[in-house]
Amino acid sequence: MQLLKGLHQTLYFLLELCMLGAYGYAGFHLSQHPYGKYLLAIGLPLAAATMWGIFAAPRSAHQLGFPYHTLFVLLMFGLAFFLLYRTGYTQLAIILGALALVAESTALALR
């Protein structure tokens, strides 16, 4: 069981990094202003990482409870899915969304 939890945590961490990458990539392509591109490319992942660290990190002092944590995680991954889809990476968005759903449903089963 410990091996399964370790594999799940590794997959979850990699999905979180992909989510932040999707925010950065989409942020760069959302703005037409040259400085706005870089501001959003840095600002969106930074804001997402901050919110994730406060509300969803395993050792956070303010971690959300059961239904709200799941909703928050699905919202964050759903937004990454939408932003990837919007920038034209449809297949990558579907893969990220499917892996996020599998990872979150596995997290619920391992609790």
All heavy atoms as an XYZ file, in Angstrom:
866
protein
N       0.823     -1.196      0.000
C       0.000      0.000      0.000
C       0.868      1.262      0.000
O       0.507      2.242     -0.626
C      -0.921     -0.042      1.220
C      -1.965      1.006      1.200
S      -3.068      0.860     -0.188
C      -4.599      1.074      0.582
N       2.000      1.212      0.691
C       2.895      2.369      0.721
C       3.467      2.647     -0.672
O       3.626      3.798     -1.044
C       4.035      2.146      1.720
C       3.629      2.351      3.170
C       3.163      3.757      3.424
O       1.978      4.046      3.351
N       4.084      4.646      3.705
N       3.772      1.590     -1.403
C       4.291      1.763     -2.753
C       3.252      2.438     -3.649
O       3.567      3.343     -4.421
C       4.696      0.417     -3.351
C       5.221      0.456     -4.782
C       6.524      1.246     -4.847
C       5.417     -0.939     -5.308
N       2.004      2.027     -3.514
C       0.935      2.627     -4.300
C       0.751      4.100     -3.955
O       0.579      4.942     -4.842
C      -0.372      1.864     -4.074
C      -1.566      2.294     -4.918
C      -1.267      2.116     -6.399
C      -2.788      1.524     -4.530
N       0.822      4.426     -2.665
C       0.697      5.832     -2.257
C       1.873      6.657     -2.769
O       1.693      7.800     -3.191
C       0.604      5.931     -0.737
C      -0.741      5.539     -0.191
C      -0.817      5.786      1.292
C      -2.193      5.412      1.816
N      -2.323      5.690      3.248
N       3.070      6.080     -2.752
C       4.237      6.791     -3.264
C       4.145      7.046     -4.759
O       4.480      8.137     -5.237
N       3.690      6.048     -5.498
C       3.500      6.232     -6.940
C       2.428      7.277     -7.233
O       2.565      8.096     -8.146
C       3.128      4.905     -7.595
C       4.241      3.876     -7.727
C       3.676      2.555     -8.232
C       5.335      4.375     -8.629
N       1.381      7.245     -6.437
C       0.306      8.226     -6.624
C       0.798      9.637     -6.335
O       0.491     10.579     -7.077
C      -0.883      7.885     -5.717
C      -1.987      8.864     -5.844
N      -2.143      9.904     -4.959
C      -2.956      9.000     -6.772
C      -3.178     10.628     -5.329
N      -3.684     10.095     -6.421
N       1.561      9.809     -5.280
C       2.074     11.135     -4.954
C       3.032     11.647     -6.032
O       3.044     12.831     -6.348
C       2.759     11.117     -3.595
C       1.785     10.989     -2.454
C       2.482     10.865     -1.114
O       3.684     10.612     -1.044
N       1.722     11.030     -0.045
N       3.810     10.737     -6.613
C       4.717     11.128     -7.693
C       3.931     11.570     -8.923
O       4.231     12.605     -9.529
C       5.655      9.967     -8.048
O       6.377      9.573     -6.876
C       6.626     10.357     -9.136
N       2.924     10.785     -9.306
C       2.074     11.160    -10.446
C       1.375     12.487    -10.182
O       1.313     13.356    -11.051
C       1.037     10.070    -10.724
C      -0.050     10.429    -11.736
C       0.547     10.589    -13.127
C      -1.144      9.395    -11.744
N       0.877     12.663     -8.972
C       0.167     13.885     -8.619
C       1.095     15.100     -8.713
O       0.711     16.156     -9.217
C      -0.388     13.740     -7.201
C      -1.717     14.388     -6.998
C      -2.880     13.760     -7.399
C      -1.818     15.624     -6.392
C      -4.112     14.342     -7.198
C      -3.039     16.219     -6.194
C      -4.179     15.577     -6.597
O      -5.402     16.159     -6.414
N       2.329     14.943     -8.237
C       3.289     16.036     -8.304
C       3.610     16.392     -9.753
O       3.687     17.568    -10.115
C       4.566     15.668     -7.543
C       5.623     16.729     -7.609
C       5.456     17.945     -6.970
C       6.791     16.516     -8.323
C       6.417     18.930     -7.038
C       7.762     17.490     -8.392
C       7.584     18.701     -7.751
N       3.797     15.386    -10.597
C       4.065     15.647    -12.007
C       2.871     16.324    -12.687
O       3.049     17.213    -13.535
C       4.427     14.350    -12.728
C       5.769     13.733    -12.324
C       5.952     12.381    -12.997
C       6.919     14.664    -12.652
N       1.665     15.933    -12.305
C       0.473     16.597    -12.841
C       0.393     18.053    -12.388
O      -0.021     18.926    -13.148
C      -0.787     15.847    -12.414
C      -1.105     14.593    -13.198
C      -2.270     13.852    -12.548
C      -1.418     14.913    -14.628
N       0.793     18.310    -11.151
C       0.806     19.692    -10.665
C       1.793     20.528    -11.470
O       1.501     21.682    -11.824
C       1.186     19.726     -9.189
C       0.144     19.156     -8.266
C       0.653     19.007     -6.842
O       1.640     19.688     -6.471
O       0.077     18.206     -6.100
N       2.965     19.964    -11.769
C       3.940     20.693    -12.579
C       3.409     20.944    -13.988
O       3.614     22.030    -14.554
C       5.257     19.922    -12.633
C       6.039     19.842    -11.327
C       7.299     19.009    -11.520
C       6.382     21.219    -10.801
N       2.731     19.961    -14.561
C       2.126     20.139    -15.883
C       1.043     21.216    -15.842
O       0.908     22.007    -16.785
C       1.534     18.826    -16.382
S       2.771     17.599    -16.814
N       0.284     21.236    -14.755
C      -0.753     22.249    -14.601
C      -0.123     23.645    -14.572
O      -0.592     24.565    -15.252
C      -1.538     21.999    -13.313
C      -2.565     23.055    -12.990
S      -3.368     22.796    -11.400
C      -2.003     23.023    -10.279
N       0.954     23.812    -13.821
C       1.620     25.111    -13.757
C       2.225     25.481    -15.105
O       2.188     26.651    -15.513
C       2.693     25.095    -12.668
C       2.169     24.962    -11.241
C       3.333     24.861    -10.267
C       1.261     26.109    -10.878
N       2.753     24.497    -15.819
C       3.269     24.755    -17.161
C       2.176     25.194    -18.115
O       2.379     26.079    -18.953
N       1.002     24.579    -17.988
C      -0.131     24.971    -18.839
C      -0.555     26.396    -18.531
O      -0.868     27.169    -19.455
C      -1.303     24.010    -18.624
N      -0.559     26.770    -17.250
C      -0.895     28.151    -16.895
C       0.115     29.131    -17.487
O      -0.262     30.184    -18.004
C      -0.938     28.331    -15.384
C      -2.165     27.767    -14.721
C      -2.100     27.263    -13.427
C      -3.392     27.743    -15.353
C      -3.210     26.748    -12.801
C      -4.511     27.234    -14.735
C      -4.409     26.744    -13.459
O      -5.520     26.242    -12.839
N       1.386     28.794    -17.399
C       2.410     29.684    -17.942
C       2.326     29.819    -19.454
O       2.423     30.920    -19.997
N       2.149     28.699    -20.138
C       2.056     28.722    -21.598
C       0.832     29.511    -22.052
O       0.918     30.347    -22.951
C       2.009     27.302    -22.146
C       1.950     27.254    -23.643
C       3.096     27.429    -24.396
C       0.743     27.059    -24.302
C       3.048     27.408    -25.786
C       0.684     27.033    -25.679
C       1.840     27.210    -26.410
O       1.782     27.197    -27.777
N      -0.286     29.248    -21.421
C      -1.513     29.959    -21.794
C      -1.412     31.438    -21.453
O      -1.882     32.293    -22.206
C      -2.711     29.335    -21.105
N      -0.809     31.743    -20.314
C      -0.632     33.139    -19.935
C       0.190     33.908    -20.954
O      -0.096     35.066    -21.255
N       1.199     33.251    -21.501
C       2.028     33.901    -22.503
C       1.236     34.191    -23.770
O       1.452     35.199    -24.442
C       3.246     33.030    -22.830
C       4.219     33.680    -23.765
C       5.118     34.618    -23.297
C       4.236     33.359    -25.107
C       6.011     35.226    -24.148
C       5.132     33.958    -25.969
C       6.025     34.895    -25.491
N       0.311     33.320    -24.104
C      -0.448     33.479    -25.345
C      -1.771     34.222    -25.168
O      -2.454     34.462    -26.160
C      -0.695     32.112    -25.985
C       0.562     31.495    -26.493
N       1.173     31.907    -27.651
C       1.354     30.521    -25.983
C       2.276     31.209    -27.852
N       2.408     30.360    -26.843
N      -2.140     34.576    -23.953
C      -3.399     35.292    -23.739
C      -3.294     36.770    -24.075
O      -4.265     37.375    -24.514
C      -3.857     35.143    -22.287
C      -4.502     33.819    -21.911
C      -4.806     33.794    -20.422
C      -5.772     33.599    -22.701
N      -2.156     37.355    -23.846
C      -2.008     38.791    -24.013
C      -1.338     39.126    -25.334
O      -0.509     38.372    -25.842
C      -1.173     39.363    -22.863
O      -0.980     40.744    -23.043
N      -1.701     40.268    -25.898
C      -1.068     40.754    -27.114
C       0.050     41.756    -26.801
O       0.898     42.012    -27.636
C      -2.115     41.425    -28.020
C      -3.221     40.495    -28.460
C      -2.698     39.302    -29.246
O      -1.760     39.415    -30.027
N      -3.297     38.153    -29.021
N       0.024     42.308    -25.604
C       1.032     43.274    -25.196
C       2.343     42.546    -24.893
O       2.331     41.514    -24.232
C       0.547     44.029    -23.948
C       1.378     45.212    -23.621
N       2.492     45.126    -22.827
C       1.254     46.513    -23.977
C       3.031     46.328    -22.698
N       2.291     47.181    -23.384
N       3.480     43.084    -25.365
C       4.737     42.359    -25.166
C       5.086     42.119    -23.695
O       5.559     41.047    -23.337
C       5.788     43.247    -25.825
C       5.077     44.308    -26.553
C       3.647     44.289    -26.154
N       4.864     43.117    -22.848
C       5.165     42.921    -21.436
C       4.064     42.130    -20.737
O       4.325     41.435    -19.769
C       5.363     44.272    -20.735
C       6.533     45.040    -21.284
C       6.355     46.301    -21.846
C       7.809     44.504    -21.276
C       7.419     47.009    -22.355
C       8.888     45.200    -21.784
C       8.686     46.454    -22.320
O       9.740     47.145    -22.835
N       2.844     42.251    -21.232
C       1.731     41.497    -20.659
C       1.910     40.002    -20.822
O       1.501     39.213    -19.974
N       2.537     39.597    -21.933
C       2.802     38.174    -22.164
C       3.645     37.604    -21.028
O       3.336     36.563    -20.465
C       3.534     37.969    -23.486
C       2.699     38.183    -24.709
C       3.572     37.971    -25.930
C       2.768     38.014    -27.180
N       2.111     36.768    -27.473
N       4.715     38.306    -20.699
C       5.623     37.809    -19.670
C       5.023     37.947    -18.272
O       5.259     37.103    -17.407
C       6.966     38.519    -19.760
C       7.659     38.220    -21.056
C       7.714     39.166    -22.071
C       8.215     36.976    -21.292
C       8.323     38.885    -23.277
C       8.831     36.677    -22.492
C       8.884     37.639    -23.481
O       9.482     37.340    -24.679
N       4.251     38.998    -18.080
C       3.602     39.180    -16.791
C       2.609     38.050    -16.509
O       2.593     37.469    -15.420
C       2.895     40.536    -16.737
C       2.233     40.914    -15.430
C       3.288     41.077    -14.339
C       1.445     42.191    -15.585
N       1.794     37.707    -17.498
C       0.840     36.612    -17.321
C       1.526     35.249    -17.295
O       1.088     34.345    -16.578
C      -0.211     36.641    -18.429
C      -1.278     37.719    -18.313
C      -2.173     37.705    -19.531
C      -2.089     37.543    -17.055
N       2.597     35.091    -18.076
C       3.310     33.814    -18.100
C       3.955     33.510    -16.757
O       4.113     32.350    -16.381
C       4.367     33.820    -19.200
N       4.314     34.541    -16.020
C       4.894     34.347    -14.688
C       3.813     34.442    -13.618
O       3.806     33.678    -12.651
C       6.007     35.388    -14.434
C       7.162     35.134    -15.404
C       6.487     35.337    -12.998
C       8.196     36.223    -15.423
N       2.876     35.368    -13.800
C       1.870     35.635    -12.772
C       0.843     34.534    -12.585
O       0.482     34.201    -11.448
N       0.351     33.946    -13.671
C      -0.658     32.883    -13.544
C      -0.124     31.654    -12.803
O      -0.759     31.187    -11.860
C      -1.204     32.490    -14.915
C      -2.279     33.383    -15.508
C      -2.684     32.876    -16.884
C      -3.483     33.459    -14.610
N       1.048     31.120    -13.186
C       1.548     29.966    -12.431
C       1.910     30.316    -10.988
O       1.720     29.500    -10.084
C       2.796     29.525    -13.189
C       2.716     30.152    -14.510
C       1.868     31.374    -14.363
N       2.388     31.535    -10.781
C       2.737     31.949     -9.421
C       1.491     32.042     -8.542
O       1.491     31.565     -7.397
C       3.470     33.290     -9.459
C       4.036     33.789     -8.148
C       5.090     32.821     -7.631
C       4.649     35.163     -8.349
N       0.423     32.610     -9.077
C      -0.832     32.690     -8.328
C      -1.409     31.293     -8.082
O      -1.887     30.996     -6.975
C      -1.842     33.553     -9.082
N      -1.343     30.435     -9.087
C      -1.866     29.073     -8.934
C      -1.053     28.295     -7.911
O      -1.615     27.572     -7.074
C      -1.859     28.359    -10.278
N       0.269     28.419     -7.952
C       1.121     27.708     -6.997
C       0.889     28.213     -5.575
O       0.897     27.430     -4.618
C       2.590     27.862     -7.382
N       0.663     29.504     -5.441
C       0.384     30.062     -4.116
C      -0.937     29.538     -3.568
O      -1.012     29.108     -2.412
C       0.358     31.603     -4.186
O       1.610     32.061     -4.686
C       0.090     32.205     -2.820
N      -1.969     29.567     -4.397
C      -3.268     29.059     -3.947
C      -3.198     27.566     -3.651
O      -3.782     27.086     -2.676
C      -4.331     29.351     -5.005
C      -4.688     30.806     -5.085
S      -5.848     31.248     -6.380
C      -6.941     29.902     -6.506
N      -2.479     26.813     -4.494
C      -2.328     25.371     -4.271
C      -1.592     25.119     -2.962
O      -1.955     24.239     -2.187
C      -1.569     24.742     -5.438
C      -1.601     23.251     -5.408
C      -0.779     22.434     -4.697
C      -2.517     22.409     -6.081
N      -1.113     21.126     -4.917
C      -2.180     21.087     -5.767
C      -3.577     22.640     -6.949
C      -2.867     19.996     -6.272
C      -4.256     21.550     -7.454
C      -3.906     20.254     -7.111
N      -0.550     25.890     -2.715
C       0.220     25.724     -1.484
C      -0.585     26.035     -0.238
O      -0.391     25.414      0.809
N      -1.499     26.970     -0.343
C      -2.310     27.344      0.824
C      -3.450     26.357      1.034
O      -3.700     25.916      2.162
C      -2.871     28.773      0.650
C      -1.733     29.787      0.692
C      -3.906     29.086      1.734
C      -2.147     31.196      0.337
N      -4.157     25.987     -0.025
C      -5.399     25.225      0.133
C      -5.310     23.734     -0.182
O      -6.181     22.976      0.232
C      -6.496     25.833     -0.742
C      -6.834     27.240     -0.374
C      -6.668     28.259     -1.288
C      -7.307     27.545      0.892
C      -6.983     29.562     -0.953
C      -7.617     28.845      1.231
C      -7.451     29.859      0.318
N      -4.303     23.284     -0.935
C      -4.303     21.888     -1.367
C      -3.047     21.114     -1.001
O      -3.022     19.902     -1.163
C      -4.517     21.813     -2.875
N      -2.011     21.780     -0.554
C      -0.767     21.069     -0.221
C      -1.004     20.131      0.965
O      -1.760     20.462      1.889
C       0.335     22.063      0.102
N      -0.376     18.966      0.947
C      -0.625     17.989      2.017
C      -0.269     18.492      3.419
O      -0.924     18.142      4.389
C       0.281     16.811      1.638
C       0.549     16.965      0.204
C       0.493     18.428     -0.095
N       0.737     19.331      3.539
C       1.156     19.812      4.856
C       0.739     21.253      5.121
O       1.313     21.913      5.987
C       2.664     19.668      4.983
C       3.100     18.227      4.966
C       4.555     18.089      5.259
N       4.928     16.686      5.160
C       6.013     16.248      4.577
N       6.862     17.094      4.048
N       6.266     14.963      4.521
N      -0.240     21.727      4.407
C      -0.700     23.094      4.574
C      -1.483     23.248      5.873
O      -2.222     22.354      6.279
C      -1.601     23.488      3.401
O      -2.213     24.724      3.646
N      -1.329     24.407      6.501
C      -2.077     24.688      7.735
C      -3.536     24.995      7.433
O      -4.393     24.877      8.308
C      -1.439     25.856      8.468
N      -3.840     25.379      6.205
C      -5.201     25.764      5.819
C      -5.786     24.821      4.774
O      -6.587     25.243      3.944
C      -5.213     27.191      5.268
C      -4.638     28.193      6.202
N      -5.279     28.594      7.347
C      -3.468     28.864      6.179
C      -4.532     29.480      7.982
N      -3.425     29.656      7.287
N      -5.395     23.566      4.796
C      -5.878     22.626      3.789
C      -7.392     22.478      3.905
O      -7.939     22.387      5.000
C      -5.217     21.265      3.944
C      -5.573     20.324      2.820
C      -4.878     18.978      2.965
O      -4.460     18.607      4.041
N      -4.782     18.258      1.880
N      -8.042     22.464      2.770
C      -9.496     22.359      2.735
C      -9.942     20.958      3.124
O      -9.204     19.987      2.953
C     -10.003     22.693      1.329
C      -9.723     24.118      0.843
C     -10.095     24.260     -0.613
C     -10.462     25.125      1.686
N     -11.168     20.856      3.601
C     -11.750     19.572      3.971
C     -12.171     18.781      2.751
O     -12.008     19.207      1.606
N     -12.755     17.604      3.003
C     -13.020     16.621      1.953
C     -13.749     17.151      0.718
O     -13.168     17.155     -0.352
C     -13.750     15.414      2.514
C     -14.425     14.588      1.463
C     -13.707     13.997      0.449
C     -15.792     14.434      1.462
C     -14.322     13.260     -0.534
C     -16.424     13.690      0.494
C     -15.683     13.109     -0.504
N     -14.950     17.632      0.782
C     -15.573     17.950     -0.514
C     -14.961     19.188     -1.161
O     -14.844     19.270     -2.379
C     -17.045     18.163     -0.176
C     -17.078     18.496      1.260
C     -15.885     17.833      1.885
N     -14.519     20.141     -0.336
C     -13.992     21.390     -0.878
C     -12.608     21.194     -1.489
O     -12.272     21.831     -2.484
C     -13.967     22.467      0.195
C     -15.326     22.700      0.786
C     -15.612     22.320      2.092
C     -16.341     23.250      0.023
C     -16.874     22.509      2.622
C     -17.612     23.443      0.543
C     -17.867     23.074      1.839
O     -19.111     23.257      2.359
N     -11.816     20.329     -0.903
C     -10.490     20.039     -1.462
C     -10.629     19.424     -2.854
O      -9.933     19.815     -3.790
C      -9.729     19.090     -0.529
C      -8.364     18.747     -1.018
N      -8.112     17.678     -1.850
C      -7.169     19.349     -0.813
C      -6.831     17.625     -2.123
N      -6.230     18.630     -1.499
N     -11.527     18.477     -2.994
C     -11.742     17.830     -4.287
C     -12.247     18.841     -5.315
O     -11.770     18.860     -6.454
C     -12.739     16.670     -4.143
O     -12.222     15.744     -3.188
C     -12.958     15.966     -5.456
N     -13.168     19.680     -4.924
C     -13.681     20.708     -5.844
C     -12.589     21.690     -6.244
O     -12.491     22.085     -7.411
C     -14.848     21.446     -5.212
C     -16.144     20.654     -5.078
C     -17.181     21.464     -4.319
C     -16.669     20.268     -6.442
N     -11.754     22.084     -5.283
C     -10.669     23.013     -5.574
C      -9.678     22.402     -6.558
O      -9.267     23.045     -7.533
C      -9.952     23.411     -4.277
C      -8.780     24.310     -4.489
C      -8.964     25.653     -4.766
C      -7.487     23.816     -4.428
C      -7.884     26.489     -4.976
C      -6.402     24.637     -4.632
C      -6.593     25.976     -4.903
N      -9.298     21.151     -6.316
C      -8.343     20.474     -7.195
C      -8.920     20.313     -8.598
O      -8.237     20.586     -9.596
C      -7.943     19.103     -6.586
C      -7.225     18.240     -7.595
C      -7.097     19.308     -5.352
N     -10.159     19.899     -8.687
C     -10.781     19.735     -9.998
C     -10.930     21.072    -10.718
O     -10.817     21.142    -11.939
C     -12.129     19.028     -9.862
C     -12.051     17.556     -9.446
C     -13.454     16.980     -9.280
C     -11.243     16.738    -10.425
N     -11.186     22.139     -9.973
C     -11.266     23.467    -10.570
C      -9.917     23.904    -11.134
O      -9.839     24.418    -12.258
C     -11.770     24.482     -9.544
C     -11.831     25.926    -10.015
C     -12.982     26.098    -11.000
C     -11.994     26.848     -8.845
N      -8.855     23.676    -10.373
C      -7.518     24.074    -10.831
C      -7.100     23.279    -12.067
O      -6.587     23.846    -13.031
C      -6.494     23.887     -9.706
C      -6.712     24.794     -8.512
S      -6.377     26.509     -8.864
C      -4.617     26.507     -8.819
N      -7.319     21.969    -12.044
C      -6.985     21.151    -13.207
C      -7.934     21.434    -14.371
O      -7.522     21.400    -15.533
C      -7.009     19.664    -12.865
C      -5.765     19.191    -12.174
C      -5.823     18.692    -10.887
C      -4.537     19.243    -12.804
C      -4.684     18.252    -10.246
C      -3.389     18.802    -12.171
C      -3.464     18.307    -10.891
N      -9.183     21.712    -14.077
C     -10.146     22.050    -15.126
C      -9.775     23.338    -15.836
O      -9.920     23.457    -17.062
N      -9.295     24.312    -15.082
C      -8.852     25.559    -15.702
C      -7.624     25.321    -16.579
O      -7.521     25.884    -17.672
C      -8.559     26.606    -14.630
C      -8.161     27.992    -15.120
C      -9.251     28.590    -15.994
C      -7.866     28.892    -13.939
N      -6.707     24.483    -16.125
C      -5.539     24.146    -16.944
C      -5.981     23.432    -18.215
O      -5.455     23.693    -19.305
C      -4.570     23.284    -16.152
N      -6.953     22.526    -18.080
C      -7.513     21.836    -19.242
C      -8.089     22.842    -20.233
O      -7.811     22.791    -21.428
C      -8.596     20.855    -18.781
C      -9.440     20.313    -19.889
C      -9.002     19.242    -20.640
C     -10.672     20.874    -20.184
C      -9.783     18.732    -21.676
C     -11.458     20.380    -21.208
C     -11.002     19.301    -21.958
N      -8.900     23.756    -19.728
C      -9.534     24.758    -20.592
C      -8.501     25.644    -21.277
O      -8.617     25.942    -22.470
C     -10.507     25.613    -19.777
C     -11.097     26.742    -20.563
C     -12.059     26.498    -21.522
C     -10.685     28.043    -20.346
C     -12.598     27.539    -22.270
C     -11.216     29.093    -21.072
C     -12.176     28.834    -22.038
N      -7.481     26.078    -20.542
C      -6.467     26.949    -21.131
C      -5.650     26.223    -22.199
O      -5.311     26.809    -23.224
C      -5.558     27.506    -20.033
C      -6.214     28.522    -19.103
C      -5.276     28.892    -17.965
C      -6.656     29.761    -19.855
N      -5.330     24.957    -21.962
C      -4.625     24.189    -22.988
C      -5.501     24.001    -24.227
O      -5.026     24.127    -25.354
C      -4.210     22.820    -22.449
C      -2.902     22.746    -21.688
C      -2.681     21.343    -21.178
C      -1.745     23.187    -22.542
N      -6.756     23.705    -23.995
C      -7.691     23.544    -25.112
C      -7.801     24.841    -25.910
O      -7.815     24.840    -27.131
C      -9.056     23.110    -24.583
C     -10.091     22.946    -25.651
C     -10.116     21.811    -26.457
C     -11.048     23.937    -25.870
C     -11.059     21.666    -27.461
C     -11.993     23.799    -26.864
C     -12.003     22.663    -27.651
O     -12.935     22.521    -28.644
N      -7.865     25.938    -25.202
C      -8.023     27.255    -25.833
C      -6.809     27.665    -26.651
O      -6.931     28.378    -27.637
C      -8.294     28.275    -24.746
C      -8.578     29.633    -25.198
C      -9.998     29.978    -24.928
N     -10.084     31.427    -24.966
C     -10.575     32.068    -26.002
N     -11.086     31.414    -26.998
N     -10.592     33.360    -26.023
N      -5.622     27.205    -26.250
C      -4.412     27.553    -26.993
C      -4.145     26.597    -28.146
O      -3.154     26.745    -28.850
C      -3.180     27.590    -26.070
O      -3.073     26.356    -25.379
C      -3.262     28.738    -25.098
N      -5.010     25.598    -28.341
C      -4.887     24.734    -29.491
C      -4.302     23.357    -29.223
O      -4.148     22.565    -30.142
N      -3.980     23.073    -27.997
C      -3.423     21.765    -27.645
C      -4.536     20.860    -27.120
O      -4.564     20.480    -25.954
C      -2.313     21.918    -26.604
C      -1.039     22.436    -27.196
C      -0.722     23.785    -27.118
C      -0.166     21.590    -27.857
C       0.442     24.274    -27.671
C       1.000     22.066    -28.411
C       1.303     23.403    -28.315
O       2.454     23.878    -28.872
N      -5.423     20.469    -28.011
C      -6.597     19.698    -27.628
C      -6.232     18.333    -27.071
O      -6.737     17.937    -26.011
C      -7.527     19.529    -28.840
O      -7.786     20.816    -29.392
C      -8.822     18.871    -28.447
N      -5.366     17.607    -27.742
C      -4.999     16.271    -27.273
C      -4.266     16.321    -25.952
O      -4.517     15.506    -25.060
C      -4.151     15.556    -28.320
C      -4.916     15.221    -29.572
C      -4.035     14.581    -30.626
O      -2.812     14.666    -30.553
N      -4.653     13.933    -31.598
N      -3.380     17.286    -25.796
C      -2.661     17.437    -24.534
C      -3.619     17.814    -23.409
O      -3.474     17.329    -22.280
C      -1.567     18.490    -24.697
C      -0.528     18.575    -23.602
C       0.213     17.253    -23.469
C       0.456     19.691    -23.915
N      -4.597     18.637    -23.725
C      -5.598     19.013    -22.727
C      -6.409     17.801    -22.289
O      -6.675     17.619    -21.089
C      -6.518     20.092    -23.289
N      -6.796     16.957    -23.234
C      -7.575     15.761    -22.901
C      -6.743     14.805    -22.047
O      -7.243     14.240    -21.065
C      -8.083     15.087    -24.186
C      -9.138     15.972    -24.835
C      -8.631     13.698    -23.902
C      -9.550     15.527    -26.211
N      -5.470     14.640    -22.379
C      -4.601     13.761    -21.593
C      -4.444     14.293    -20.177
O      -4.550     13.541    -19.200
C      -3.237     13.599    -22.285
C      -3.396     12.804    -23.571
C      -2.225     12.936    -21.368
C      -2.162     12.799    -24.445
N      -4.192     15.603    -20.041
C      -4.050     16.200    -18.715
C      -5.338     16.060    -17.916
O      -5.306     15.696    -16.736
C      -3.650     17.672    -18.821
C      -3.526     18.418    -17.496
C      -2.359     17.884    -16.679
C      -3.368     19.908    -17.728
N      -6.467     16.333    -18.546
C      -7.743     16.224    -17.851
C      -8.051     14.803    -17.409
O      -8.494     14.569    -16.281
N      -7.788     13.842    -18.280
C      -8.054     12.442    -17.934
C      -7.140     11.971    -16.809
O      -7.593     11.304    -15.868
C      -7.876     11.563    -19.169
N      -5.861     12.317    -16.887
C      -4.934     11.916    -15.823
C      -5.288     12.587    -14.497
O      -5.154     11.975    -13.435
C      -3.496     12.238    -16.219
C      -2.868     11.320    -17.257
C      -1.477     11.812    -17.640
C      -2.800      9.900    -16.739
N      -5.737     13.835    -14.569
C      -6.129     14.526    -13.338
C      -7.353     13.871    -12.706
O      -7.421     13.710    -11.481
C      -6.405     15.998    -13.626
N      -8.319     13.476    -13.522
C      -9.499     12.781    -12.983
C      -9.131     11.440    -12.368
O      -9.624     11.081    -11.293
C     -10.541     12.591    -14.083
C     -11.337     13.817    -14.484
C     -12.232     13.505    -15.674
C     -12.148     14.336    -13.324
N      -8.253     10.706    -13.035
C      -7.812      9.415    -12.495
C      -7.047      9.619    -11.195
O      -7.267      8.901    -10.208
C      -6.957      8.654    -13.535
C      -6.245      7.470    -12.911
C      -7.814      8.213    -14.701
N      -6.164     10.605    -11.170
C      -5.368     10.858     -9.975
C      -6.248     11.294     -8.802
O      -6.044     10.851     -7.666
C      -4.306     11.910    -10.250
N      -7.213     12.134     -9.065
C      -8.069     12.606     -7.969
C      -8.996     11.495     -7.486
O      -9.237     11.366     -6.284
C      -8.868     13.825     -8.406
C      -9.653     14.474     -7.297
C      -8.805     14.931     -6.120
O      -7.615     15.234     -6.284
O      -9.357     15.002     -4.995
N      -9.519     10.690     -8.386
C     -10.367      9.591     -7.949
C      -9.552      8.549     -7.184
O     -10.036      7.946     -6.223
C     -11.080      8.949     -9.130
O     -10.169      8.407    -10.043
N      -8.308      8.348     -7.577
C      -7.423      7.447     -6.827
C      -7.117      8.027     -5.455
O      -7.035      7.295     -4.469
C      -6.121      7.202     -7.613
O      -6.443      6.746     -8.915
C      -5.254      6.182     -6.926
N      -6.939      9.341     -5.387
C      -6.674      9.985     -4.090
C      -7.865      9.784     -3.157
O      -7.687      9.556     -1.952
C      -6.396     11.464     -4.287
N      -9.059      9.871     -3.697
C     -10.249      9.642     -2.863
C     -10.311      8.189     -2.395
O     -10.722      7.924     -1.262
C     -11.504     10.005     -3.634
C     -11.700     11.484     -3.938
C     -12.905     11.688     -4.838
C     -11.820     12.286     -2.675
N      -9.885      7.271     -3.236
C      -9.923      5.848     -2.862
C      -8.847      5.519     -1.827
O      -9.036      4.622     -1.003
C      -9.740      4.985     -4.099
N      -7.724      6.242     -1.853
C      -6.631      5.952     -0.926
C      -6.812      6.601      0.434
O      -6.053      6.317      1.347
C      -5.294      6.418     -1.523
C      -4.773      5.611     -2.714
C      -3.508      6.250     -3.270
C      -4.516      4.175     -2.299
N      -7.799      7.451      0.589
C      -8.010      8.115      1.893
C      -8.574      7.188      2.902
O      -9.156      6.255      2.851
C      -8.933      9.304      1.736
C      -8.219     10.439      1.086
C      -9.104     11.640      1.036
N      -8.391     12.668      0.280
C      -8.796     13.892      0.157
N      -9.908     14.260      0.687
N      -8.111     14.745     -0.528
